């Protein structure tokens, strides 16, 4: 095959994948499944710009300054938010308001999330499971891009990738029903808010380390990310961050788990 034909063939395959997967479609195959059926996607190491542009509409000051962050080690990110079925397998009970086997677990505090992870590590005989850092979470949702959402900067396709205030019917939905981002992660925008490991610092970005930031050394609030079924569109943005008391529980608050390779 000539170089010209090879080039044309490559372009055709790229166009085919674009229309097959859509704006947020998954094209990654690296994955891991644990003993209770939780699925994980391998996230490569790399660098990205964390935060939002100063002139962006609805840009909150706690998302500034926009700064370079490097994730130095690959990690597995939960393909889905932790489901009620998975939670029950580990914890033995279901705290959720909106019951459904494949619905994300909700009504869990940061302390509950940590307890779940401790028990999951015991079941799997490992110490590799944990909550994502705030930087890992934003790096994963951006999937190599720098846009406000996984599909772009406008709201035209948000309802294809997220359960939020306008389309959720005021409740959670089964994980994975909508489109994923390009790294194969579902519901990163919407459905339930997700706890991160970091303490929340309003001005933390002004002093954050470039490599593998872990958040402030202490505080009163823990970071939640991703928006939920109750969120307005701007709160589902990749850069949007919020802080809650670690004892907080509500029906739009859940978690996603990281596993180290």
C-alpha positions as CSV (number, residue, x, y, z in Angstrom):
1,X,0.0,0.0,0.0
2,X,1.4,3.4,-1.0
3,X,2.0,6.1,1.7
4,X,-0.8,8.2,0.2
5,X,-3.3,5.3,0.5
6,X,-2.1,4.5,4.0
7,X,-2.7,8.1,5.0
8,X,-6.2,8.1,3.5
9,X,-7.0,4.8,5.3
10,X,-5.9,6.3,8.6
11,X,-8.1,9.3,8.1
12,X,-11.1,7.1,7.3
13,X,-10.5,5.1,10.4
14,X,-10.3,8.2,12.5
15,X,-13.6,9.5,11.0
16,X,-15.2,6.1,11.7
17,X,-14.2,6.2,15.4
18,X,-15.5,9.8,15.8
19,X,-19.0,8.9,14.5
20,X,-19.0,5.6,16.3
21,X,-18.1,6.9,19.7
22,X,-19.5,10.4,19.6
23,X,-18.2,13.5,21.3
24,X,-17.6,11.8,24.6
25,X,-17.1,8.2,23.4
26,X,-14.6,5.8,24.9
27,X,-11.7,4.6,22.8
28,X,-9.6,3.1,25.6
29,X,-9.2,-0.6,26.3
30,X,-6.9,-0.8,29.3
31,X,-9.0,-2.0,32.2
32,X,-9.1,-3.9,35.5
33,X,-11.9,-5.7,37.3
34,X,-11.7,-6.7,40.9
35,X,-13.3,-9.6,42.9
36,X,-16.6,-7.9,43.4
37,X,-17.0,-6.7,39.8
38,X,-15.8,-3.1,40.1
39,X,-14.3,-2.0,36.8
40,X,-11.3,0.4,36.5
41,X,-9.7,2.2,33.6
42,X,-5.9,2.8,33.4
43,X,-5.1,6.5,33.4
44,X,-1.7,7.3,32.1
45,X,0.7,9.7,33.7
46,X,1.0,13.2,32.2
47,X,0.5,16.9,32.6
48,X,-2.5,19.3,32.3
49,X,-3.6,22.8,33.1
50,X,-5.7,22.6,36.3
51,X,-8.3,25.3,37.1
52,X,-10.2,27.6,34.8
53,X,-9.5,30.7,32.7
54,X,-9.9,34.0,34.5
55,X,-12.2,35.4,31.9
56,X,-14.5,32.3,31.7
57,X,-18.1,32.9,32.6
58,X,-19.0,31.7,36.1
59,X,-15.3,31.3,36.9
60,X,-15.1,31.1,40.7
61,X,-12.0,32.5,42.4
62,X,-11.2,29.1,44.1
63,X,-10.5,27.7,40.6
64,X,-7.7,30.3,40.0
65,X,-4.9,30.6,39.1
66,X,-4.9,28.1,36.3
67,X,-1.7,26.2,36.8
68,X,0.3,23.3,35.4
69,X,0.0,20.0,37.2
70,X,1.9,16.8,36.5
71,X,0.6,13.3,37.5
72,X,3.8,11.4,37.7
73,X,2.4,7.8,38.0
74,X,-0.4,6.0,36.1
75,X,-3.4,4.9,38.2
76,X,-6.6,3.0,37.8
77,X,-9.8,5.2,38.1
78,X,-13.2,3.7,38.7
79,X,-15.0,3.4,35.3
80,X,-18.2,4.2,37.2
81,X,-19.2,5.8,40.4
82,X,-19.5,3.2,43.2
83,X,-22.8,1.5,42.8
84,X,-25.3,0.4,45.5
85,X,-24.7,-3.2,44.6
86,X,-20.9,-2.8,45.2
87,X,-21.4,-0.9,48.4
88,X,-23.7,-3.6,49.8
89,X,-21.2,-6.3,49.0
90,X,-18.6,-4.5,51.1
91,X,-20.6,-2.8,53.8
92,X,-23.7,-5.0,54.1
93,X,-26.3,-2.2,54.0
94,X,-27.5,0.5,51.6
95,X,-27.8,4.1,52.9
96,X,-29.1,5.5,49.5
97,X,-32.3,7.4,49.1
98,X,-32.8,6.5,45.4
99,X,-32.6,2.7,45.5
100,X,-31.3,0.8,42.5
101,X,-28.7,-2.0,42.1
102,X,-26.8,0.0,39.4
103,X,-27.6,3.4,40.8
104,X,-24.6,5.2,42.4
105,X,-24.5,4.9,46.2
106,X,-25.3,8.2,47.8
107,X,-26.0,9.6,51.2
108,X,-22.4,8.7,52.3
109,X,-20.0,10.9,54.2
110,X,-16.3,11.2,53.5
111,X,-15.8,9.1,56.6
112,X,-18.2,6.5,55.2
113,X,-16.2,6.5,51.9
114,X,-12.9,5.9,53.8
115,X,-14.5,3.0,55.7
116,X,-15.7,1.5,52.5
117,X,-12.2,1.7,51.0
118,X,-10.6,0.2,54.2
119,X,-13.0,-2.8,54.0
120,X,-12.5,-3.1,50.3
121,X,-8.7,-3.3,50.8
122,X,-9.3,-6.0,53.4
123,X,-11.5,-8.0,51.1
124,X,-9.0,-7.7,48.2
125,X,-6.0,-8.3,50.5
126,X,-4.2,-5.2,49.3
127,X,-3.7,-1.5,50.3
128,X,-4.0,-0.2,46.8
129,X,-7.5,1.3,46.9
130,X,-8.1,4.9,47.9
131,X,-10.0,8.1,47.0
132,X,-8.6,10.1,44.1
133,X,-6.8,13.3,44.8
134,X,-8.5,16.4,43.5
135,X,-5.8,16.8,40.8
136,X,-6.2,13.1,39.7
137,X,-9.9,13.6,39.4
138,X,-9.6,16.7,37.2
139,X,-6.9,15.2,35.1
140,X,-9.1,12.1,34.5
141,X,-12.2,14.0,33.6
142,X,-10.3,16.2,31.2
143,X,-8.7,13.2,29.5
144,X,-6.0,15.1,27.7
145,X,-8.2,18.1,26.9
146,X,-8.5,21.6,28.3
147,X,-12.2,22.3,27.7
148,X,-14.9,23.0,30.3
149,X,-16.6,19.7,29.7
150,X,-15.4,16.4,28.2
151,X,-17.0,17.4,24.9
152,X,-16.2,21.1,24.6
153,X,-17.0,24.5,26.1
154,X,-20.7,24.8,25.3
155,X,-23.7,23.1,26.9
156,X,-25.0,21.6,23.6
157,X,-24.2,18.0,24.5
158,X,-24.2,18.1,28.3
159,X,-27.4,16.0,28.5
160,X,-25.6,13.3,26.4
161,X,-22.9,12.9,29.1
162,X,-24.4,14.0,32.4
163,X,-27.5,13.7,34.7
164,X,-27.9,17.1,36.1
165,X,-30.7,19.5,37.2
166,X,-32.4,19.8,33.8
167,X,-32.6,16.1,32.8
168,X,-32.3,14.0,35.9
169,X,-36.0,14.2,37.0
170,X,-34.6,15.0,40.5
171,X,-33.0,11.6,41.1
172,X,-30.0,9.4,40.3
173,X,-29.8,7.1,37.4
174,X,-28.0,3.8,36.6
175,X,-24.3,4.4,36.1
176,X,-23.0,4.2,32.5
177,X,-26.3,5.0,30.8
178,X,-24.9,8.1,29.1
179,X,-21.7,8.6,27.1
180,X,-18.2,8.4,28.6
181,X,-15.3,10.7,28.2
182,X,-12.6,9.7,25.7
183,X,-10.7,7.7,28.5
184,X,-13.8,5.6,29.1
185,X,-15.0,7.1,32.4
186,X,-18.7,7.5,32.9
187,X,-20.8,10.1,34.8
188,X,-17.8,12.3,35.6
189,X,-20.2,15.2,34.9
190,X,-23.3,14.7,37.1
191,X,-25.3,11.9,38.6
192,X,-23.7,12.2,42.1
193,X,-20.9,14.5,43.5
194,X,-17.8,12.5,44.3
195,X,-15.6,12.8,47.3
196,X,-11.8,13.4,46.9
197,X,-9.1,12.8,49.4
198,X,-8.0,16.4,49.7
199,X,-8.8,19.0,52.3
200,X,-10.5,22.0,50.6
201,X,-8.5,25.2,50.5
202,X,-10.1,28.2,48.8
203,X,-6.8,29.7,47.8
204,X,-4.8,26.4,47.5
205,X,-4.1,26.8,43.8
206,X,-1.9,29.8,44.5
207,X,0.5,27.5,46.4
208,X,-0.1,24.1,45.0
209,X,2.9,22.0,44.1
210,X,3.2,21.1,40.4
211,X,3.8,17.4,40.9
212,X,1.1,15.2,42.4
213,X,-0.5,17.8,44.6
214,X,-2.2,16.3,47.7
215,X,-4.2,19.4,48.8
216,X,-3.7,21.5,52.0
217,X,-2.2,19.8,55.1
218,X,-5.5,20.2,57.0
219,X,-8.7,22.1,57.1
220,X,-12.4,21.8,58.0
221,X,-13.9,20.8,54.6
222,X,-13.2,18.0,52.1
223,X,-13.3,18.4,48.3
224,X,-16.3,17.1,46.3
225,X,-16.2,17.1,42.5
226,X,-18.2,16.5,39.4
227,X,-21.7,17.8,39.9
228,X,-24.8,15.8,40.6
229,X,-28.4,15.2,39.7
230,X,-29.2,18.5,41.5
231,X,-26.5,20.6,39.9
232,X,-26.8,23.5,37.5
233,X,-24.7,23.1,34.3
234,X,-21.9,25.4,35.4
235,X,-21.3,23.2,38.5
236,X,-20.7,20.2,36.3
237,X,-17.7,21.7,34.7
238,X,-14.3,19.9,34.8
239,X,-12.8,22.7,37.0
240,X,-15.6,23.2,39.4
241,X,-14.8,22.4,43.0
242,X,-16.6,22.6,46.3
243,X,-16.0,21.8,49.9
244,X,-18.2,20.0,52.5
245,X,-17.7,18.9,56.1
246,X,-16.4,15.3,56.0
247,X,-19.4,14.2,58.1
248,X,-21.9,15.6,55.5
249,X,-24.4,13.3,53.8
250,X,-27.0,13.9,51.1
251,X,-28.8,12.1,48.3
252,X,-26.5,13.7,45.6
253,X,-23.2,12.7,47.2
254,X,-21.2,9.5,46.5
255,X,-17.8,8.4,45.5
256,X,-15.5,7.0,42.8
257,X,-12.5,4.8,43.8
258,X,-8.9,4.8,42.6
259,X,-6.7,1.7,42.5
260,X,-2.9,1.9,42.2
261,X,-1.3,-0.5,39.7
